[in-house]
Amino acid sequence: MKLKNKSVLITGTKRVGQVVAKILAKSGANIAAHYNTSSKEAESLVTELRAQGTNAISVKADISKSAEVENMVERVVEEFGSIDVLITMASYFKPVKYDEITEEDWDRQISIDLKGTWLCVQAASKVMLKDGGGKIITFSDWAVDRPYKNFLPYFVAKGGIRAMTKALAVELAPSIQVNCILPGPVLLPEGYSEEKTKKIAESTLVKRIGSPDDIAETVKFLVEGSDFITGAFIPVEGGRLLA
Ligand SMILES: NC(=O)c1ccc[n+]([C@@H]2O[C@H](COP(=O)([O-])OP(=O)(O)OC[C@H]3O[C@@H](n4cnc5c(N)ncnc54)[C@H](OP(=O)(O)O)[C@@H]3O)[C@@H](O)[C@H]2O)c1
């Protein structure tokens, strides 16, 4: 699929998603930049994209709420007429110690990452199927295969996204291809010390932190590079699992 004049909805465009939006916009895509609380960042992204000639809008939704997701998808279709590509990057990432995990922690994580991804896919795929097809790219994490401490609900939700990706590839074939990116450290949480950052870089085979561009170029490849990839997991983690 070529991106030119195609409509792309990206959830969670504050950090890595922002770079994905910019790179896909350079290939001529219309961009719907989703946010939940980061309205300023979404607005400034849209302003920047429009200044470069991209057809761009920002759309707000708490993705754990079906009515908000349905409104968001309706708004994108109203503006662009279609959704050709859905990229589900919105996620909740906060540490919680094993013996302090509450029911609320669990519900929040599953509602945002797992149910939220599903709600976005459900609403967008209806539009895609009506229009003859599309592409969906979900986001998991390399570390589902080697979880570190204090993120149990996160890893369970991200593991669920992998299972969902495979099941969706089957359900939505042949007209929609569904693939999942497994990022490694590409943009560390704010406040990581220099020492911690260096240690993480050293723990990859390529001896560096990745960048959001590594993710954005992979997304672009999955959309434009081949229509013969579906149900796949693409690690973008500098060989961290092998190191
Ligand atoms: N950054 C990395 O190095 C890395 C490593 C492994 C995996 N990943 C995965 O790659 C993807 C992108 O990474 P990232 O670091 O850019 O993600 P992020 O900053 O952790 O999250 C992206 C956005 O998710 C949105 N979000 C949270 N709760 C939401 C809700 N209830 N409804 C709607 N949106 C909600 C937030 O939007 P608002 O700010 O608008 O509220 C947030 O800005 C994520 O899925 C992440 O898990 C990233």
Ligand as a Chemical Component Dictionary entry (heavy atoms), coordinates in Angstrom:
data_LIG
# 
_chem_comp.id                   LIG 
_chem_comp.type                 NON-POLYMER 
_chem_comp.pdbx_formal_charge   0 
_chem_comp.three_letter_code    LIG 
# 
loop_
_chem_comp_atom.comp_id 
_chem_comp_atom.atom_id 
_chem_comp_atom.alt_atom_id 
_chem_comp_atom.type_symbol 
_chem_comp_atom.charge 
_chem_comp_atom.model_Cartn_x 
_chem_comp_atom.model_Cartn_y 
_chem_comp_atom.model_Cartn_z 
_chem_comp_atom.pdbx_ordinal 
LIG N1  N1  N 0  9.464  4.198  24.322 1  
LIG C1  C1  C 0  10.055 3.015  24.296 2  
LIG O1  O1  O 0  11.303 2.925  24.357 3  
LIG C2  C2  C 0  9.207  1.766  24.190 4  
LIG C3  C3  C 0  9.752  0.516  24.552 5  
LIG C4  C4  C 0  8.943  -0.612 24.462 6  
LIG C5  C5  C 0  7.632  -0.513 24.000 7  
LIG N2  N2  N 1  7.150  0.707  23.654 8  
LIG C6  C6  C 0  5.748  0.799  23.164 9  
LIG O2  O2  O 0  5.711  1.621  22.003 10 
LIG C7  C7  C 0  4.537  2.460  22.015 11 
LIG C8  C8  C 0  4.938  3.942  21.952 12 
LIG O3  O3  O 0  5.849  4.239  23.008 13 
LIG P1  P1  P 0  5.804  5.636  23.800 14 
LIG O4  O4  O 0  6.963  5.603  24.743 15 
LIG O5  O5  O -1 5.632  6.744  22.844 16 
LIG O6  O6  O 0  4.412  5.416  24.610 17 
LIG P2  P2  P 0  3.928  6.160  25.958 18 
LIG O7  O7  O 0  4.577  7.486  26.026 19 
LIG O8  O8  O 0  4.136  5.200  27.110 20 
LIG O9  O9  O 0  2.356  6.280  25.732 21 
LIG C9  C9  C 0  1.827  6.935  24.610 22 
LIG C10 C10 C 0  0.536  7.619  24.939 23 
LIG O10 O10 O 0  -0.464 6.705  25.387 24 
LIG C11 C11 C 0  -1.534 7.524  25.767 25 
LIG N3  N3  N 0  -2.494 6.943  26.709 26 
LIG C12 C12 C 0  -2.297 6.489  27.972 27 
LIG N4  N4  N 0  -3.488 6.174  28.523 28 
LIG C13 C13 C 0  -4.457 6.434  27.591 29 
LIG C14 C14 C 0  -5.865 6.322  27.572 30 
LIG N5  N5  N 0  -6.592 5.875  28.613 31 
LIG N6  N6  N 0  -6.525 6.688  26.437 32 
LIG C15 C15 C 0  -5.844 7.142  25.392 33 
LIG N7  N7  N 0  -4.512 7.288  25.344 34 
LIG C16 C16 C 0  -3.821 6.936  26.450 35 
LIG C17 C17 C 0  -0.924 8.800  26.401 36 
LIG O11 O11 O 0  -1.577 9.885  25.754 37 
LIG P3  P3  P 0  -1.764 11.337 26.453 38 
LIG O12 O12 O 0  -0.354 11.776 26.792 39 
LIG O13 O13 O 0  -2.421 12.154 25.408 40 
LIG O14 O14 O 0  -2.624 11.130 27.663 41 
LIG C18 C18 C 0  0.563  8.662  26.037 42 
LIG O15 O15 O 0  1.135  9.870  25.622 43 
LIG C19 C19 C 0  3.788  2.105  23.296 44 
LIG O16 O16 O 0  2.784  1.169  23.003 45 
LIG C20 C20 C 0  4.861  1.494  24.189 46 
LIG O17 O17 O 0  4.354  0.583  25.129 47 
LIG C21 C21 C 0  7.901  1.842  23.742 48 
# 
loop_
_chem_comp_bond.comp_id 
_chem_comp_bond.atom_id_1 
_chem_comp_bond.atom_id_2 
_chem_comp_bond.value_order 
_chem_comp_bond.pdbx_ordinal 
LIG N1  C1  SING 1  
LIG C1  O1  DOUB 2  
LIG C1  C2  SING 3  
LIG C2  C3  SING 4  
LIG C2  C21 DOUB 5  
LIG C3  C4  DOUB 6  
LIG C4  C5  SING 7  
LIG C5  N2  DOUB 8  
LIG N2  C6  SING 9  
LIG N2  C21 SING 10 
LIG C6  O2  SING 11 
LIG C6  C20 SING 12 
LIG O2  C7  SING 13 
LIG C7  C8  SING 14 
LIG C7  C19 SING 15 
LIG C8  O3  SING 16 
LIG O3  P1  SING 17 
LIG P1  O4  DOUB 18 
LIG P1  O5  SING 19 
LIG P1  O6  SING 20 
LIG O6  P2  SING 21 
LIG P2  O7  DOUB 22 
LIG P2  O8  SING 23 
LIG P2  O9  SING 24 
LIG O9  C9  SING 25 
LIG C9  C10 SING 26 
LIG C10 O10 SING 27 
LIG C10 C18 SING 28 
LIG O10 C11 SING 29 
LIG C11 N3  SING 30 
LIG C11 C17 SING 31 
LIG N3  C12 SING 32 
LIG N3  C16 SING 33 
LIG C12 N4  DOUB 34 
LIG N4  C13 SING 35 
LIG C13 C14 SING 36 
LIG C13 C16 DOUB 37 
LIG C14 N5  SING 38 
LIG C14 N6  DOUB 39 
LIG N6  C15 SING 40 
LIG C15 N7  DOUB 41 
LIG N7  C16 SING 42 
LIG C17 O11 SING 43 
LIG C17 C18 SING 44 
LIG O11 P3  SING 45 
LIG P3  O12 DOUB 46 
LIG P3  O13 SING 47 
LIG P3  O14 SING 48 
LIG C18 O15 SING 49 
LIG C19 O16 SING 50 
LIG C19 C20 SING 51 
LIG C20 O17 SING 52 
# 
